[in-house]
Amino acid sequence: MTPADLSLTVLRAVRDAVDDGVLRVDVPARVKVERARPGGTGEYASSIALTLARPSGRTALDVAGILQERLRDVPGLREVAVTGPGFLNFVLGRDSGAELVHAIREAGTSYGSGTALAGTVVRLAEVTESRALLVGRTVLRLLRSQGADAAFGGDERIHVRPGAYRDETFGADAARWSLLRAAPGDRPLDPAPLLVQHERNSLFRVRYAHSRARRLLVNAAQLGFGPAYETPVPVPGLLGVLGDHPVVLLAAARHRAPDRVARHLEAVADALLAFQHTVLPLGDEKPSAAHRSRLALAEAAGTVLAGGLSVLGISAPDRI
């Protein structure tokens, strides 16, 4: 179960409680699920019970208990707990890694796209300034990836000036990253350091991590095995950021904030680079189910990086 699946699962529990007459509230359009914060319990948490408490005429703890009962036996959820004033906390099933890798491999670089904004019409203000144009076009891709009908105020095509945001000195990828990685209200990054192949270069780390995932597949094939998630891989950090990808894309679309995607890709890259050394057999070690599973997870991480870079309009080379 991915975070996006979990959000829909909790929303169904709310709807069921309303249909049963236990809760008398308007069913919200969505339920926000996020990574559990320090001091919390489990992997993910939601404050939906606190949101519904006042309109339902119940305490948040009452609402949380009602939803907890409807979520106890849901496949893919190992534990549902109520903490504090009424936060719902979730531990995903032990097979969540297998489900996540399967979902990513099935969707490919489109993993994270969805229909959460279907029926939403967005018309961005017409722009001509280079940075605003680049951000606007990237936001349009994000919105459309979530099912929205999104365009500039007029015909989008009349605003596209070839090379408008291409810096001939630094190259398109570095120029794009320098503009999109910075939050809208911040100054763009200096593109010069983005050309240096060094771990301090965030763009290099993201693209290098993708290339490492691709190279691991080549090296594994030379050793006679391929990716297959057959046994749990205990790397919650990497699994967590991969599972968060759909939530990040949706949030970036809602808030018109491509920088959220860039920061998330950095987190995925860092988790993958820390994990990569465990993927292939060492010395005389024979490939096992653990190696095939780790390779499948690395492949999934590379797919997420490629998809995220594509959303930002940045290339993801197989070799650096």
N, C-alpha and C positions, 0 to 999 in steps of 0.2 A: 504494500500500500504506500503510495507516494503522498506527500503533503497535500497535493491537489485532490487526490482521492479522499484523504482524511477530511478535508474541508467539506466536500460534497457529502460524505458520510454523516458528519455532524449536522449539516443542514437537513438531511433526510430525517435525522432523529428529532430535530425541532419540528419539522413538518408533521411527523407522525404524532408527536405529543399534541400539536394543535388539532389535528384531525380527530384524535381521541378525546378531545375536550379537556385534557389535563392542563394545557396552557392556553390562555386566551390572549394571544398576541398576533400581530401581523408577522407572517413569516418573512425574515429578512432576505434580501437578494443574494447575500453571500455570508459565509462565516469565515472570519479571519483565523488562521492557524499559523503559529510561528514557533521557531525553535524555543525550547524551554530556557528560561533565563537562570542565572546562578541562584541557587537556593530552591529552585523548582524541582519537580519530580518528573521523571520520564524524559522522552525525547522532544515532544511537542506539547504546546499548550494553547488554550483558547479562553478568551474572556467573554464568550457569548452569553453565559449565564448572568454576568453582571449587566450586560447590555439589555437583556430581556427582563430583568427583575422588576424595574419600576413599571413598565407598561403591563406586565402580567399581574401586578398586585401581590407578588410573592417575594421572598428574600432570594438573593442570589444563590444561597446554599440550597434552597428548595428547588430552584430551577436546575441547578447543577445535578442534584440528586435524580431528578426526573430524567434528564438527558443521560446520566450515567447508566441508569437501568436499561435504557434503550440501546446502549452501545456496548454492553458487557460481552455479548456473544457474537459480535461482528467479526467475520473472518478477517485476518490481517491485523487485528488489534489484540495485543497480549495483555494489556492492562489499561484500565481507565480509572483515574483517581481524582478526587476533589481536594483541593488545597486552598489555604487562605480563606478569603471572603467568598470564594465560589469559582475559582479557576478550575477548568477541566484540564487534566494532564494525561498524556497518552504515551504508552510504550508500544511500538509496532511489533508485529509478530516476528519470530525468528527467521521466517522465510522472506522478510521484506526486502533483503538484498537481492534475492533471486527475482522477485517481482519487479524491482527497480531496474535491474540490468535488462530483464526481458522487455520492459516498457521502452527503455532507451534504444535497445537494438531494433525493436520493431518500428519505432517512430523515426529513427535516424536523426539527422540534424534538425528535424522538425519537432523533436522532443521538447515539450514545454508549450507548444502551440495549443490553443483550445478555443472554446466557444463562450467563455465567461462574459465577453462583451458583445455577444451577438445581439443585434437589434439596437445597439448604441450607434448613433450617428455623431461623428466628430468632424468639424470643419476648422482647421487651423488657420490662423491669420496669415495673410499673404506676406511673404518676406523676400528680401533680396540680399540682405547682408550675409556674408559667407558662412559664419558660424551658425547663425539662426537658421539658415537654409539647410545646413548639414544636420543639425539637431532635429529640425522639423521633419526632414525625410526619414531620419532614423526613428522618430516617434511614430510616424505613419506606419512603418514596418512593424513596430511593436504592437500598435493598436490592431492592425489587420491580422497579426498572428494570434490575437485573442478574439477574433471574429467581428471586430468593429467595422463599420462602414466609415472609413477615414480618408480624408483628402484635404488639400489646401482649399481655401475659400473659393477659388475659381478652378480652372483647369490646371491640375498640378504640373503638367508638362511645360507650360509657358514659363514656369519659374526655374526650370533646370538650366543652369548655365554650365556647359562642359568645363571642367577644371575649376569651378568656382571655389571649391575648398581644397583643391589639390595644391600642395606646396611643391613646386618643382625642385626645390633645394633638398627637402627632407623626404619626399615621396608621399604617396597618398595614404598609406597605412599609418605611418608615424604622424602625419598631419591630422588624420581622423582621430587617432587615439588621443592626441594632445588636446583636441577640442571636446571629445565626448567623455573622456575619463574625468575631467573636471566637472564639478556640479555647475548648473546653469549660472549661478551667481558668482562663481569663482573665476579667476584668471585661468586661461588654458595652460596646460603643462608646456614647459620648454621642450620643443621637439628634438633639439640636438642630442640630449642624452638618450632619446628613444632609438637612436641609430647604433648605440653601443651594445654589443652582445655581452651583457653583464647581468647578474642576478638583481642588481638594483634597478634595472630597467624593467618596469612592470609589463610592458608590451612584449619584450623579449621572453620573459618568464612564461607568459600565457602561450605564445606561439611555440616556444621550445617544449613546453609540456605536451602540447598537441603532437609535435613531431616525435617526442619520446614514445608516446602511446602508439603511434604508427610504426615506429622502429621496433618496438617490443613484439608486435605482430609478425614482422618480417623475421626477427631473430627466432621467435618461437616456431615459425614454420620451418626454418632451417633445422631446428631440433626435432621436428616431426610431430608437433602438436599445435592445436588451435584453441581459441577461446570457447569455454563452455562453463557456465556457472553451475557447478555440481555440489558444492559444499560451502557453508557460510564462510565469509571472509570478515574477520573481526576488525574492521577499520571504520568505526563510527564517524570519524571526521570526514573521510572521503564520501561515504554513503550519505552522510547528512547534507553536504553541499550539493551533491548530485540530486538528491531528493528535493532540495529547495529550489532547483532551477525553474520549474513551472511557476512557483510562487513569486520568484524574483521577476520573471518576465511579465507576469500580470501586474505586479506592483509598479514596475518601470513604465508599463503602458498607462496605468491609471494616473500616475503622478507625472507623466511626460518626462521621465528621468532616465535617459540612457546610461548615465554614470553609474546607476545601480547595477546594470548588467556588467559593465566593465569591472567594477569592484568585486562582483560575484565571480567573474572569470578568474580574477587573481586568486581568490580563495580556492577555487577548484584546481587551478594550476599548482598552487603551493601544496595542497593535499596530495595531488597525484605525484609530484616530484618527490615528496617524502615517502611515498608508497612504492615507487617504481622499482626500487632495488630488491624487493621481495618477490618480484613476479617470476623471473626465470630461474631454472635450476642452477645450482652452484656446483662447480667441480664435477664429480662423478654422479651427482644426484640425478635420478631419473624423473622425467615429467610425471606429475601425479594429478589427481583431481584438484588438489589445492592450487597447483600451478595453473591449471586450465581455468579455474574460477577466478584467480587473481588476474589472469590475462583478460578474461571477459570484463572484469571490473575496470581495468585500465583502458580497454577498448571503449567502454561506455563513457569514461571520463573524457577521452579524446573526442568522442562524438559530441558531447556537451560543449566542449571548448570550440569545436568547429562550428557548431550551430550558433553559439553565442557570438563568435566573431563575425559570422555571416550577417546576423542581425545588425551589427555595427558597421557592416560594409567593409570589413577588414579580412584580408586573405589568411588562410590557415595552411601554410606549406607543410608537406609531409617531411621535408628535411630542412634543417637549418645548419 
